[in-house]
C-alpha cells in the first residue's frame, strides 16, 4: 500500500500507524531544536552542561493537550505526547514540544481519539495471510460436476430404455393379437365373420364333411320305456349336435316291414335299430351306447352334478307333496334328480317334451365331462357297464371327450327330429335336420347295398303307400318313408344325381309307372330316388 497521500508535506507529517479500517494515520513531525533553543526534553539536551538547569526551569510549560493514540504502546500518554520507547525505557519523563498537534490523516477525517480504541482493531499488513483452499475441496467440486453429469446421463439412459421396453411391449401385443385373431378366424369364432354361419357357408362346409355318429338309448329300468338320440360330431365344421329321435319315428324292419323306433329298440335290439336308422336318415352309425338309468345316475355323480335350466317341477316319488326338481334357471341336479328330470313325462304330455329334457341332461353331462380323452375314458370305465360290442370303452371315452370340448366352447346344440302323426318324416325334417345336420345329401351306397327309395303318399289313401312299400321291398329296394304330401293326380319319380337316372327308370317300372314319370329334380335327403304316389297309382305293375 502506498503510504503517501497527495497534497501533504512529507516534512511536516510522519506515519504513526493504521486505523481499524486499514487506513494510515499521520501526525505532525517534531522539530529537532538546537542547543541554543532546546529548553525541553528534545534532542541535544545535556543535563550536565552548564546553565541547562537554569534553562529548564525557565522553559515555558506546554498547554494541555488531549490524550493521543499510541499505535505501538497501545496506551495514550498522559501529556498527549508520543513516547516511542514507552515507560519501559526507564528514562525520565520529558516535556513535549508545544507545537506538537494531534495526529491525523491529510485530506481525511481526523482519527478518533480516546481510551476506547482497542488493539484488536489495529490491523497491519503482516497480520493478513492468504489461505489456499485444500485440494479436497476442488475434488469435491469436480466430483459434484461429474455426479450431475452422470445423473443426467442416467436419466436419458432410463428414458431410452423405457422407450425400448414400450416398443417391445407393443410389438409383442401386436403379435399376440394377430396370432389370436388368426386362430379365431381359423376356428371360425370371430363374430364379424359370421360365427356358425361362416362355418356352415365356408369352403369346408361346401365340400364333403366328415361326421362321427353314435346312437344312445336311455332305458328307464323303473318306469319302463326308452329314449333315443344321435350324438353327432362334425369334425369338418367343429360343431356337435344331439339329434333327438321320437319313439314314433317310422322305420323299416329287417324284413322290410313297417315298425317304429320304440318297437325296433325292444324287438330288434341295438344292431337292427342302428341299421334301420341308417337306412332312413342316410347316416353311418359307428356304435350303439345303451345307457340304463342307474348308469346315468352314476355318470352325473362322477362329473360332480350338472346345471340345467329346467322347464317344469318334478315331484319326488319317495315323498309325496315334495319336489325333487324345481323349475328355474341353472338348477343344480344330482344323479337322482337328473334321472328324474330326464325321464319325467307329465300326464297328457307328448313324448317329445320328455325327450327334450333328456337332451338337456345329456348336454349338461357333456359340459361337465373332461375334454381329455384319457380322463373321459377313465370316467366311462368307472361306470363298469357292459357296452355293445360295436363300441369299446376307449372309443366311447374319446368320442365323448370331443363332444365335451364342443359343449364347453358353445359349439353344441340339440335338435328334435320332427315327424308326423304317422311317424313319417316331414319335408321340413328332411331339410333342417337330415340335410343340414346329418349330411346334406345321402352318401352313395356301397357296392351291394340296396337302392334307397323314398315314397311320399299324395293319394290320401294310406293303403296305397303300404302297397308301394311291399312292391319295392320285393323288388330288392330299401323302402324309406318320406311322409305324405298334398294330393296329386299323377305319380312322379325324381332323382338328383344324373348317375341315378337308370335306377329311377327301373323303380318306375317296378311300380308300374310310365317312363315319362321319371324326371330329374330334388330328391329326398335320405333317399337315392324319390317317388310321389299320385291318384293314378293302382298298386300293381
C-alpha positions as CSV (number, residue, x, y, z in Angstrom):
1,X,0.0,0.0,0.0
2,X,1.2,3.5,-0.8
3,X,1.7,5.4,2.4
4,X,1.8,8.7,0.7
5,X,-1.3,10.9,0.2
6,X,-1.4,13.6,-2.4
7,X,-1.4,17.0,-1.1
8,X,0.5,16.7,2.2
9,X,4.0,17.7,3.2
10,X,6.3,14.8,4.0
11,X,8.5,17.1,6.0
12,X,5.7,18.2,8.3
13,X,3.9,14.8,8.8
14,X,5.0,11.3,9.7
15,X,3.2,7.9,9.7
16,X,2.3,6.6,13.1
17,X,0.1,3.6,12.3
18,X,-3.2,2.4,10.8
19,X,-6.8,2.6,12.0
20,X,-9.3,-0.3,12.2
21,X,-10.1,0.1,8.5
22,X,-6.5,-0.2,7.4
23,X,-6.0,3.5,6.6
24,X,-2.7,5.2,7.5
25,X,-2.6,7.6,10.5
26,X,-0.2,10.5,10.4
27,X,0.9,13.2,12.8
28,X,2.8,16.4,12.7
29,X,6.5,15.8,12.6
30,X,8.6,17.1,15.6
31,X,11.2,19.8,15.1
32,X,14.6,19.0,16.4
33,X,15.8,22.1,18.4
34,X,19.4,23.3,18.6
35,X,21.3,23.6,21.8
36,X,20.6,27.3,22.0
37,X,16.9,26.8,21.5
38,X,16.3,23.5,23.3
39,X,14.6,24.2,26.6
40,X,12.7,21.0,26.9
41,X,13.4,17.3,26.5
42,X,14.4,17.4,22.9
43,X,17.4,16.0,21.1
44,X,20.7,17.7,22.1
45,X,19.7,18.2,25.6
46,X,22.7,17.9,28.1
47,X,21.6,17.9,31.7
48,X,25.2,18.2,32.8
49,X,26.1,21.1,30.6
50,X,26.5,24.5,32.5
51,X,23.4,26.6,32.6
52,X,20.9,23.8,31.5
53,X,19.2,23.5,34.7
54,X,18.5,27.1,34.7
55,X,17.1,27.0,31.2
56,X,15.0,24.1,32.2
57,X,13.5,26.0,35.0
58,X,12.9,28.9,32.8
59,X,11.3,27.0,29.9
60,X,7.6,27.7,29.5
61,X,5.1,24.8,30.1
62,X,3.3,23.5,27.0
63,X,-0.5,23.8,27.0
64,X,-2.7,20.8,28.0
65,X,-3.5,18.5,25.0
66,X,-6.0,15.7,24.5
67,X,-4.6,12.1,25.0
68,X,-3.1,10.8,21.8
69,X,-3.4,7.3,20.3
70,X,-0.2,5.4,20.6
71,X,-0.2,2.7,18.0
72,X,2.8,0.9,19.4
73,X,2.3,1.1,23.1
74,X,-1.4,0.7,23.0
75,X,-1.8,3.5,25.7
76,X,-2.0,7.2,25.3
77,X,0.5,9.4,27.1
78,X,-0.8,11.5,29.9
79,X,0.6,14.6,28.4
80,X,-0.7,13.7,24.9
81,X,2.8,13.3,23.5
82,X,4.3,10.3,21.8
83,X,6.9,8.2,23.5
84,X,8.4,5.7,21.1
85,X,10.1,3.7,23.8
86,X,7.3,3.6,26.3
87,X,7.6,3.5,30.1
88,X,9.9,0.5,29.9
89,X,12.8,2.6,28.7
90,X,13.5,3.8,32.2
91,X,14.2,7.4,31.1
92,X,12.7,10.3,32.9
93,X,9.6,11.9,31.5
94,X,10.4,14.7,29.3
95,X,8.2,17.6,28.2
96,X,7.0,17.6,24.6
97,X,7.3,20.5,22.2
98,X,4.4,22.8,22.3
99,X,3.9,22.8,18.6
100,X,3.0,19.2,18.5
101,X,-0.6,18.5,17.3
102,X,-2.8,15.6,17.4
103,X,-2.0,13.1,14.5
104,X,-4.5,12.9,11.7
105,X,-4.8,11.8,8.1
106,X,-4.3,14.5,5.5
107,X,-7.4,15.2,3.4
108,X,-9.4,12.8,5.6
109,X,-11.3,13.0,8.8
110,X,-9.1,13.0,11.9
111,X,-8.6,9.7,13.6
112,X,-10.8,9.1,16.6
113,X,-9.1,9.6,19.9
114,X,-9.9,8.2,23.3
115,X,-9.2,5.3,25.6
116,X,-11.9,3.2,23.8
117,X,-9.5,2.3,21.0
118,X,-8.6,-1.4,21.2
119,X,-5.6,-3.1,19.9
120,X,-7.6,-5.9,18.1
121,X,-8.8,-3.2,15.7
122,X,-5.3,-2.2,14.7
123,X,-4.7,-4.3,11.5
124,X,-1.4,-4.2,9.9
125,X,-0.1,-5.7,6.6
126,X,1.7,-8.5,8.3
127,X,-1.5,-9.6,10.1
128,X,-3.1,-10.7,6.8
129,X,-2.4,-14.1,5.2
130,X,-3.7,-15.7,2.0
131,X,-5.1,-19.2,2.8
132,X,-5.1,-21.6,-0.1
133,X,-8.2,-23.8,-0.4
134,X,-7.4,-27.5,0.3
135,X,-7.2,-29.8,-2.7
136,X,-10.1,-31.9,-1.4
137,X,-12.5,-29.0,-1.9
138,X,-11.5,-28.9,-5.6
139,X,-12.0,-32.6,-5.8
140,X,-15.5,-32.2,-4.3
141,X,-16.4,-29.7,-6.9
142,X,-15.2,-31.9,-9.7
143,X,-17.0,-34.9,-8.1
144,X,-20.2,-32.9,-7.9
145,X,-19.9,-31.9,-11.6
146,X,-19.3,-35.5,-12.5
147,X,-22.3,-36.6,-10.4
148,X,-24.5,-34.0,-12.0
149,X,-23.4,-35.0,-15.5
150,X,-23.7,-38.8,-14.8
151,X,-27.1,-38.2,-13.3
152,X,-28.3,-36.5,-16.4
153,X,-26.9,-39.3,-18.5
154,X,-28.6,-41.9,-16.3
155,X,-31.9,-40.1,-16.8
156,X,-31.5,-40.1,-20.5
157,X,-30.5,-43.8,-20.5
158,X,-33.5,-44.6,-18.3
159,X,-35.8,-42.8,-20.8
160,X,-34.2,-44.6,-23.7
161,X,-34.6,-48.0,-22.0
162,X,-38.2,-47.1,-21.2
163,X,-39.0,-46.3,-24.8
164,X,-37.4,-49.5,-25.9
165,X,-39.5,-51.5,-23.4
166,X,-42.7,-49.8,-24.6
167,X,-41.8,-50.5,-28.2
168,X,-41.0,-54.2,-27.4
169,X,-44.3,-54.5,-25.5
170,X,-46.3,-53.0,-28.3
171,X,-44.7,-55.4,-30.8
172,X,-45.4,-58.4,-28.5
173,X,-49.0,-57.4,-28.0
174,X,-49.4,-56.9,-31.8
175,X,-48.0,-60.3,-32.5
176,X,-50.3,-61.9,-29.8
177,X,-53.3,-60.0,-31.3
178,X,-52.5,-61.1,-34.8
179,X,-52.0,-64.7,-33.7
180,X,-55.2,-64.7,-31.6
181,X,-57.2,-63.3,-34.5
182,X,-55.7,-65.8,-36.9
183,X,-56.5,-68.7,-34.6
184,X,-60.1,-67.5,-34.0
185,X,-60.5,-66.9,-37.7
186,X,-59.2,-70.4,-38.4
187,X,-61.7,-71.8,-35.9
188,X,-64.5,-69.6,-37.4
189,X,-65.3,-68.0,-34.0
190,X,-65.0,-64.3,-35.0
191,X,-68.3,-62.5,-34.6
192,X,-67.8,-60.4,-37.7
193,X,-67.0,-63.5,-39.8
194,X,-70.5,-64.9,-39.1
195,X,-69.7,-67.5,-36.4
196,X,-71.6,-70.7,-37.1
197,X,-72.8,-69.3,-40.4
198,X,-69.2,-68.9,-41.5
199,X,-68.5,-72.5,-40.7
200,X,-71.7,-73.6,-42.5
201,X,-71.1,-71.5,-45.6
202,X,-67.3,-71.7,-45.7
203,X,-65.3,-73.7,-48.1
204,X,-65.1,-76.6,-45.8
205,X,-68.8,-76.8,-45.3
206,X,-69.4,-76.5,-49.1
207,X,-67.5,-79.7,-49.8
208,X,-67.8,-83.2,-48.3
209,X,-68.0,-83.3,-44.5
210,X,-66.9,-85.9,-42.0
211,X,-69.3,-86.8,-39.3
212,X,-68.9,-89.2,-36.4
213,X,-72.2,-90.6,-35.1
214,X,-73.3,-92.9,-32.3
215,X,-76.8,-93.7,-31.1
216,X,-77.6,-93.7,-27.4
217,X,-80.7,-95.4,-26.0
218,X,-81.7,-94.5,-22.4
219,X,-83.6,-97.4,-20.8
220,X,-85.8,-96.5,-17.8
221,X,-85.4,-99.5,-15.6
222,X,-88.2,-98.4,-13.2
223,X,-90.8,-96.7,-15.2
224,X,-90.2,-98.6,-18.5
225,X,-89.7,-97.1,-22.0
226,X,-86.8,-95.8,-23.9
227,X,-85.4,-92.5,-25.2
228,X,-83.1,-92.4,-28.2
229,X,-80.8,-89.8,-29.6
230,X,-78.0,-89.4,-32.1
231,X,-74.7,-87.9,-30.9
232,X,-73.1,-86.2,-33.9
233,X,-69.6,-84.7,-34.1
234,X,-68.9,-82.8,-37.3
235,X,-65.2,-82.8,-37.5
236,X,-65.2,-80.6,-40.6
237,X,-67.1,-77.6,-39.1
238,X,-66.3,-78.2,-35.5
239,X,-69.9,-78.5,-34.4
240,X,-71.6,-81.1,-32.3
241,X,-75.3,-81.9,-32.1
242,X,-77.7,-84.1,-30.2
243,X,-80.5,-85.2,-32.6
244,X,-83.5,-86.4,-30.6
245,X,-85.4,-89.3,-32.2
246,X,-89.1,-89.6,-31.2
247,X,-90.3,-93.1,-30.4
248,X,-93.0,-92.8,-33.1
249,X,-90.4,-92.5,-35.9
250,X,-91.4,-94.9,-38.6
251,X,-88.7,-97.4,-39.6
252,X,-88.4,-100.4,-41.8
253,X,-87.7,-103.7,-40.2
254,X,-85.1,-106.2,-41.4
255,X,-87.7,-107.9,-43.4
256,X,-88.9,-104.6,-44.9
257,X,-92.0,-104.5,-42.7
258,X,-93.0,-101.2,-41.1
259,X,-92.2,-100.5,-37.5
260,X,-91.5,-97.7,-35.1
261,X,-88.3,-96.7,-33.3
262,X,-89.6,-97.8,-29.9
263,X,-90.6,-101.3,-31.2
264,X,-87.3,-101.7,-33.0
265,X,-85.3,-101.0,-29.8
266,X,-87.3,-103.6,-27.9
267,X,-87.6,-106.2,-30.6
268,X,-84.6,-105.9,-33.0
269,X,-82.1,-104.7,-30.4
270,X,-79.3,-102.2,-31.0
271,X,-77.8,-103.7,-34.2
272,X,-81.1,-103.9,-36.1
273,X,-82.2,-100.5,-34.9
274,X,-79.0,-98.8,-36.0
275,X,-79.3,-100.3,-39.4
276,X,-82.9,-99.1,-39.8
277,X,-81.9,-95.6,-38.7
278,X,-79.0,-95.5,-41.2
279,X,-81.4,-96.6,-43.9
280,X,-83.9,-93.9,-43.0
281,X,-81.6,-90.9,-42.4
282,X,-78.7,-91.8,-44.5
283,X,-76.3,-91.9,-41.6
284,X,-73.4,-94.2,-40.7
285,X,-73.7,-95.0,-37.1
286,X,-70.4,-96.2,-35.7
287,X,-71.8,-97.7,-32.4
288,X,-74.7,-98.0,-30.0
289,X,-74.5,-96.9,-26.4
290,X,-77.1,-98.4,-24.1
291,X,-77.4,-96.3,-21.1
292,X,-79.7,-97.5,-18.3
293,X,-81.0,-95.0,-15.8
294,X,-78.8,-96.3,-12.9
295,X,-75.7,-95.7,-15.0
296,X,-77.0,-92.2,-15.9
297,X,-77.3,-91.5,-12.2
298,X,-73.7,-92.7,-11.6
299,X,-72.4,-90.6,-14.5
300,X,-73.9,-87.4,-13.2
301,X,-72.4,-88.1,-9.8
302,X,-69.0,-88.8,-11.3
303,X,-68.9,-85.5,-13.2
304,X,-69.9,-83.6,-10.0
305,X,-73.6,-82.8,-10.6
306,X,-74.9,-80.8,-13.6
307,X,-76.6,-77.4,-14.2
308,X,-79.8,-77.4,-16.2
309,X,-82.4,-74.7,-16.9
310,X,-85.4,-76.8,-16.0
311,X,-88.9,-76.2,-17.6
312,X,-91.0,-78.0,-15.0
313,X,-91.2,-79.1,-11.4
314,X,-90.6,-82.8,-10.9
315,X,-92.3,-84.4,-7.9
316,X,-90.3,-86.7,-5.6
317,X,-91.8,-90.2,-5.9
318,X,-90.5,-91.2,-2.5
319,X,-92.0,-88.2,-0.7
320,X,-95.5,-87.1,-1.7
321,X,-96.0,-83.4,-1.8
322,X,-92.4,-82.5,-2.3
323,X,-90.4,-81.9,-5.5
324,X,-87.1,-83.5,-6.5
325,X,-86.5,-80.9,-9.2
326,X,-87.7,-77.3,-9.2
327,X,-88.3,-75.2,-12.3
328,X,-85.8,-72.4,-12.8
329,X,-82.6,-71.1,-14.3
330,X,-79.4,-73.1,-13.9
331,X,-80.7,-75.6,-11.4
332,X,-78.1,-77.9,-9.9
333,X,-79.1,-81.6,-10.4
334,X,-77.6,-84.5,-8.6
335,X,-77.7,-88.0,-10.0
336,X,-81.2,-89.0,-8.8
337,X,-82.6,-85.5,-9.8
338,X,-81.1,-85.7,-13.3
339,X,-82.6,-89.2,-13.9
340,X,-86.0,-88.0,-12.6
341,X,-85.9,-84.9,-14.9
342,X,-84.7,-86.8,-18.0
343,X,-87.4,-89.4,-17.7
344,X,-90.3,-87.2,-16.5
345,X,-93.4,-87.0,-18.6
346,X,-96.4,-85.3,-17.2
347,X,-99.9,-86.7,-17.7
348,X,-101.2,-85.9,-21.2
349,X,-97.8,-84.6,-22.3
350,X,-96.3,-85.5,-25.6
351,X,-93.3,-87.8,-25.6
352,X,-91.2,-85.2,-27.4
353,X,-91.4,-83.0,-24.2
354,X,-89.8,-85.7,-22.2
355,X,-87.3,-86.3,-25.0
356,X,-86.2,-82.6,-24.8
357,X,-85.5,-83.0,-21.1
358,X,-83.3,-86.0,-21.8
359,X,-81.4,-83.9,-24.3
360,X,-80.8,-81.1,-21.7
361,X,-79.4,-83.7,-19.3
362,X,-77.1,-85.1,-21.9
363,X,-75.7,-81.7,-22.8
364,X,-75.3,-80.8,-19.1
365,X,-73.3,-84.0,-18.6
366,X,-71.1,-83.2,-21.6
367,X,-70.4,-79.7,-20.3
368,X,-69.0,-81.2,-17.0
369,X,-67.2,-84.2,-18.6
370,X,-63.4,-83.8,-19.1
371,X,-62.2,-82.9,-22.6
372,X,-59.2,-85.1,-22.1
373,X,-59.7,-88.4,-23.9
374,X,-57.8,-90.4,-21.2
375,X,-59.8,-88.7,-18.4
376,X,-63.1,-89.3,-20.2
377,X,-62.2,-92.9,-20.8
378,X,-61.5,-93.3,-17.1
379,X,-64.9,-92.0,-16.3
380,X,-66.6,-94.4,-18.7
381,X,-64.6,-97.3,-17.2
382,X,-65.6,-96.3,-13.7
383,X,-69.3,-96.8,-14.7
384,X,-68.5,-100.5,-15.1
385,X,-71.3,-101.0,-17.5
386,X,-71.4,-103.7,-20.3
387,X,-71.2,-101.9,-23.6
388,X,-72.3,-103.0,-27.0
389,X,-69.6,-104.9,-28.9
390,X,-69.7,-102.2,-31.5
391,X,-68.4,-99.6,-29.1
392,X,-65.4,-100.1,-26.7
393,X,-64.8,-98.1,-23.6
394,X,-61.8,-96.4,-25.2
395,X,-63.7,-95.4,-28.3
396,X,-66.7,-94.1,-26.3
397,X,-64.4,-92.1,-23.9
398,X,-62.5,-90.5,-26.8
399,X,-65.8,-89.7,-28.6
400,X,-67.4,-88.1,-25.5
401,X,-64.3,-86.1,-24.9
402,X,-64.7,-84.4,-28.3
403,X,-68.3,-83.7,-27.7
404,X,-67.4,-82.3,-24.2
405,X,-64.9,-79.9,-25.8
406,X,-67.6,-78.5,-28.2
407,X,-70.1,-78.2,-25.3
408,X,-67.7,-76.1,-23.3
409,X,-66.9,-73.9,-26.2
410,X,-70.5,-73.3,-27.0
411,X,-70.4,-75.2,-30.3
412,X,-73.1,-77.7,-29.2
413,X,-76.8,-77.7,-29.9
414,X,-79.8,-80.0,-29.5
415,X,-82.3,-80.6,-32.4
416,X,-85.5,-82.6,-32.4
417,X,-86.2,-84.6,-35.5
418,X,-89.8,-83.6,-36.4
419,X,-92.1,-86.4,-37.5
420,X,-95.8,-86.5,-38.5
421,X,-98.6,-88.2,-36.6
422,X,-97.9,-91.3,-38.6
423,X,-94.2,-91.3,-37.7
424,X,-93.0,-90.3,-41.1
425,X,-90.5,-87.6,-41.8
426,X,-91.9,-84.2,-42.9
427,X,-90.3,-82.2,-45.6
428,X,-89.1,-79.7,-43.0
429,X,-87.3,-82.5,-41.2
430,X,-85.5,-83.6,-44.3
431,X,-84.3,-80.0,-44.9
432,X,-83.5,-78.8,-41.4
433,X,-82.1,-82.0,-39.7
434,X,-81.4,-84.7,-42.2
435,X,-79.8,-82.4,-44.8
436,X,-78.1,-79.8,-42.5
437,X,-77.1,-81.8,-39.5
438,X,-76.7,-85.3,-40.8
439,X,-75.0,-84.8,-44.1
440,X,-76.8,-82.6,-46.6
441,X,-77.1,-85.4,-49.2
442,X,-77.3,-89.1,-48.8
443,X,-74.0,-90.7,-49.3
444,X,-73.6,-93.1,-52.3
445,X,-74.4,-96.7,-51.2
446,X,-71.6,-99.1,-51.1
447,X,-71.4,-101.9,-53.6
448,X,-74.0,-104.5,-52.9
449,X,-76.2,-102.1,-50.9
450,X,-79.8,-101.8,-51.9
451,X,-81.0,-98.6,-53.6
452,X,-82.9,-96.4,-51.1
453,X,-86.3,-95.3,-52.5
454,X,-88.2,-92.7,-50.6
455,X,-92.0,-92.9,-51.0
456,X,-94.3,-89.9,-50.4
457,X,-98.0,-90.6,-50.4
458,X,-100.0,-88.0,-52.3
459,X,-103.1,-90.1,-52.8
460,X,-104.8,-89.5,-49.5
461,X,-105.1,-93.3,-49.1
462,X,-102.7,-94.9,-46.6
463,X,-103.2,-98.4,-48.1
464,X,-101.6,-97.3,-51.4
465,X,-98.4,-96.3,-49.6
466,X,-98.3,-99.8,-48.0
467,X,-98.7,-101.4,-51.4
468,X,-95.8,-99.4,-52.8
469,X,-93.6,-100.4,-49.8
470,X,-94.3,-104.1,-50.3
471,X,-93.6,-103.9,-54.1
472,X,-90.3,-102.1,-53.6
473,X,-89.1,-104.4,-50.9
474,X,-89.9,-107.4,-53.0
475,X,-88.0,-105.8,-55.9
476,X,-84.8,-105.6,-53.8
477,X,-85.1,-101.9,-52.9
478,X,-84.9,-100.3,-49.5
479,X,-88.1,-98.6,-48.6
480,X,-87.7,-95.2,-47.0
481,X,-90.8,-93.5,-45.6
482,X,-90.9,-89.9,-47.0
483,X,-94.2,-88.9,-45.4
484,X,-97.3,-87.5,-47.0
485,X,-97.9,-84.7,-49.4
486,X,-100.7,-82.7,-50.9
487,X,-103.0,-84.7,-53.2
488,X,-101.5,-85.1,-56.7
489,X,-103.2,-86.5,-59.8
490,X,-100.2,-88.2,-61.3
491,X,-97.2,-90.0,-59.9
492,X,-93.7,-88.8,-60.3
493,X,-90.2,-90.4,-59.9
494,X,-87.3,-87.9,-59.4
495,X,-83.6,-88.2,-59.0
496,X,-81.0,-85.6,-58.1
497,X,-77.8,-87.2,-59.3
498,X,-77.6,-87.9,-63.1
499,X,-75.9,-91.2,-62.3
500,X,-79.2,-92.3,-60.8
501,X,-81.3,-91.8,-63.9
502,X,-81.3,-95.5,-64.9
503,X,-82.1,-96.5,-61.3
504,X,-85.0,-94.1,-61.4
505,X,-86.3,-95.7,-64.6
506,X,-86.1,-99.2,-63.0
507,X,-88.0,-98.0,-60.0
508,X,-90.8,-96.6,-62.2
509,X,-91.0,-100.0,-64.0
510,X,-91.2,-101.8,-60.7
511,X,-94.1,-99.7,-59.5
512,X,-95.9,-99.9,-62.9
513,X,-95.4,-96.3,-63.7
514,X,-94.6,-95.0,-67.3
515,X,-91.1,-93.8,-68.2
516,X,-92.5,-90.3,-68.7
517,X,-92.9,-90.1,-64.9
518,X,-89.1,-90.1,-64.4
519,X,-87.7,-86.6,-64.1
520,X,-84.5,-85.0,-62.7
521,X,-85.3,-82.9,-59.7
522,X,-84.8,-82.6,-56.0
523,X,-84.9,-86.0,-54.2
524,X,-85.4,-86.6,-50.5
525,X,-82.4,-86.0,-48.5
526,X,-82.4,-89.6,-47.1
527,X,-83.1,-91.4,-50.4
528,X,-81.4,-92.0,-53.7
529,X,-84.7,-91.9,-55.7
530,X,-87.9,-90.3,-54.5
531,X,-91.4,-91.5,-55.6
532,X,-94.5,-89.4,-55.2
533,X,-97.5,-91.6,-55.4
534,X,-100.4,-89.9,-57.1
535,X,-104.0,-90.9,-57.7
536,X,-103.0,-92.7,-60.9
537,X,-101.1,-95.3,-58.9
538,X,-103.1,-98.5,-58.7
539,X,-100.6,-100.6,-56.6
540,X,-99.6,-103.1,-59.2
541,X,-97.1,-103.5,-62.0
